[in-house]
Amino acid sequence: MVFIKGQVSLFDKPELSSQHIDEALYGMKCELLERANGFLKIKTEYGYEGYVLEDSVIDADYEPDGIVIAPAADIYVAPKLYHGPTASLPRGARVKLGETAEDNRFREIITPNGEKMYVFHRLVAPFKLKTDEDRKNENEEMLRDLIVKTAKKYEGTCYRWGGKTVSGIDCSGLAFMSYYLNGYYIFRDAKPDFQTRFRKIGWNEVKKGDLLYYPGHVAIYMGNGEIIHSSSSYGCVTINDLDPLSLKCRESLKDIICACTFF
């Protein structure tokens, strides 16, 4: 099963009025678990379960090899500027890349149902998910830098429970996207015990890109005592300082449960 809408809300029950727990992005895959009153219970590639509307997915053999790298990318039926877009895909949406169009500003993409559509060339890039074996060969310092730089792209984005896009993002969504856009799926939750790819570390071991867990909250450590997180108190993604003497420090930021590292 493949998600066919830009961003798809996952609910904890097969009801639109139930809690919004996650967002899946176009081109991601999922496993169908059950059908229920116009909803499907699914399990995402990264192991999160929830209910989505039936028209959010199709059963297709789809192997995306590209990703949207801009905040959003409009989709066109032809590589011409005067067409209106048929849809807009958020950063992180997965696409199957085709040929460069005659107008080389555009790139062909193949949709899950086999149609050819077009996006501006610079808004997408080749992409593949990486394995734990790949991680062993990564330049650790470079990957840590990339995770923090990716998180900073969302600075100022409004807080949205269950969100994962520049339209709105929550704390675990920010952590998820910061790793995912660099090739790694992590579990999307603010509970450290669910992060199977992470291990707990002492405060003296914390480096940039590591995750700091609070009661019901998670932040990304940026180095030099700073964190970036999507804060429901601020209503957006913001940068704070853990130094109690800093004007950017908050009392609640002292309540760290643990630190976890991917490395």
N, C-alpha and C positions, 0 to 999 in steps of 0.2 A: 504494500500500500504506500502511496506517495501523496504528500500534501500538495494541493493545487491552488491554494490561495496564498497571497503574500504573507499574511500572518494569521494563524488559526488559534482561536482561544480554546484552551483545555479547561474543562470544568470538573469539579470533584463529584458531581452527580449528573445524570442525564436530564438536566433542567437549566434553562438559560438564567434563571434566578439564583442558581447555586454559585458557590465560590469559584472565582477565576484563579486557576492555580499555575498556569503556564501558557506560553505561546510557542507553537511550532511554526517553522518557516517553510516557505515554498521549496519544494524539491527534496525536503527531508523525508526519510522513510519511517514507517511505523508497522507494527504488528497488530492485526485485528484480533481482539479478545472476545468481544460479544456485541450484539446489536440490541438497542433498547430505545423504542419510541422515537424514531427519527435521529437518534444519536448512535455513535459507535464508541465502544470502549476500546481504547488503543494503548499500546505501549510504544513509546518513542525509541529511536535508536540508542538514546543515552539512558534508557531504563525508567523513564517517568511515565506513569499511567494516569489517564484521565478520559473524559468523554468529549467528543467533538461532534459537530453536526455532520450528517451523512454526506452532504455535498462538499465537504472540505477535503476529501481524499478520493483517489481512484485506485483501482487495482491495475498496476502497470509495471512492466519491467523497465525501470528507469535508472540509468547509471550516470548521474551528473558528474561533470569533471571541471566545473567552474563555480564561481561564487560572486555575489554582488559585494563590491568593496566600498561603494559610495554609500552615503546615508540612505539613498533610495535610487532605484533605476526604473524609468518608465519603459514599458514594453509596447512595441509598435508592430502593426501588421505588415509594414513595408519600410525599407530604409530611406524614408523621406521625411523631411522636417515638417511638412504641412499636414501630416496625419496626426490626429489626436491619439494619445496612448490608450491602449485597451486595459492596462493594469499598471500598477506600480509595485515593484518588489523591494523589500527592505534589505539593509545590509545583513549579510549572512544567508540570504536565500540561495539555494543551490540550483544551478542550471547546467544543461548540457550544451557545450559550446559547438557551434558550427563554423562555417567559413566567414572570413571577412567579406563584407558586402562590397559591391562596386563603388559605392560611396564609402570610403574606408573609415569614415567616422563611426560607422555602424558595424556590429558583429551579429551574425546569425546565432540564434539559440533554438534548440529543439525542446518543445514542451513535453510533459509526460504523456500526452495523448498523440504525440508525433507531429504536431504542427510546427512550421517554421515561423519564428517571430524575430524581432530585432531589438537590440539595445545599443546605446552609445558604447563604443568600443572600450573607452577608458573607465567605464563603470563596473566592469567585470574582469575577473582574472582567473587563470587556471588554479585549481584547488583539489587537494585530496586529503582525507583524514589520515592522521598518522597513528602508528602503533606504539606500544611501549618499547618495542625494539628500536623504532626510529628515535625515540627520546634519548636512548643511550648515545646516539651519534650526534645529538644536537649540541651546538655551542651554548652552554648553559647561560652564560652572562648575556648573550645576545637574545635568547628566548625570554629571559626575565625582563630585559628592556622592552621587548616587543609587547609582552603582556601588559606592562604598565602604560606604554604608549597607546595601545588599543583601548584600554580603560579610559584614558584621558579624552579619547574621541567622543565619549558620551558625557563629558562634563557639562553640566547645565541642563541635561535631559530631565524631563519631569519624572517624578516617582510614580510608578504604576504597578500595583500589586500583580504579580505574574507576568509582567512585561519583559520584552527582550529586544526592543527596537528603539530608534531615536524618537518614536512617538511616545514612548514611556517605558521605563525599565525599573525593576526592583533590585534589591541588593544581590540576591543569588543569580538573577538574570545578568547583572553586570559581570559577576565573576565568571559565569558560564560563557558569555560572549567573548570575554577577554582571552580565554583559553581556546575556545572553539575557532575563532577567526585566525588563530595561529596553528590550527590543525588538530587540536585535541578536544575530545568530548570529556567533560567532567559532569558529575551528577549535579542537577540543578536544585539545590536546597541549601538552607542556612543551618544545617545540622552537620557537624564535622564527621560523625560516625558513618554517614552515608557516602563519604568521599573515598571510594575504594582505591583510587589512584594516588591518594595523598597519605602522608604519615605525620603524626603529631611531632612537634619539635619544641624545644625550649626557647624562651624569649631571646636568649643570647645567640641563637642560631638563625633568627629571622632575617631574610633578605628580601629585596624587591621582587614582587610577583607572588610572594607567599600570601596565604589567606589567614586573616584573623577572625575568630569567631566570638560573637557576643551572644547573650540570650536572644534567640530569634533573629539574629542579624549576622552578616558577614561583610568584611571589608578586604580590600587588596592593599597590601603594604607596598609603599612606593619607595622606601628608603629614606634615610635622614629623619626618621620619626614621623613621616607623613603617611596618611592613608587616603584612598579614594573609595567612595561607597555611595550607593543610592540610599539617601536618607529620607525616611518618612517624616522626620522632624523638620528638615529643611524643605522637603517637597521636591528634591532634585538630586542629581549626582553632584557631589561636592567633595572638596579636598579638606581634610582636617589634620591637625597636628596632635600627636600624642603627648607632647611636652605640656605639662600642666601650667607652665608660665606663658605659653603662647596664647595669643588672642584667638587662634583658630582651634583651640582645644575645647572639648565639652566634657563635663563631669562624667557622663555616661560612658565615655570612651575608655575609662579606666577598667570597666567591667569585662575584660577579656577572659573568655573561658579557656581558649587554647589557640595556638598557632599551628598551622599545617602547611607542609610543603609538598610540591609536586616532584621535587628533584631528589 
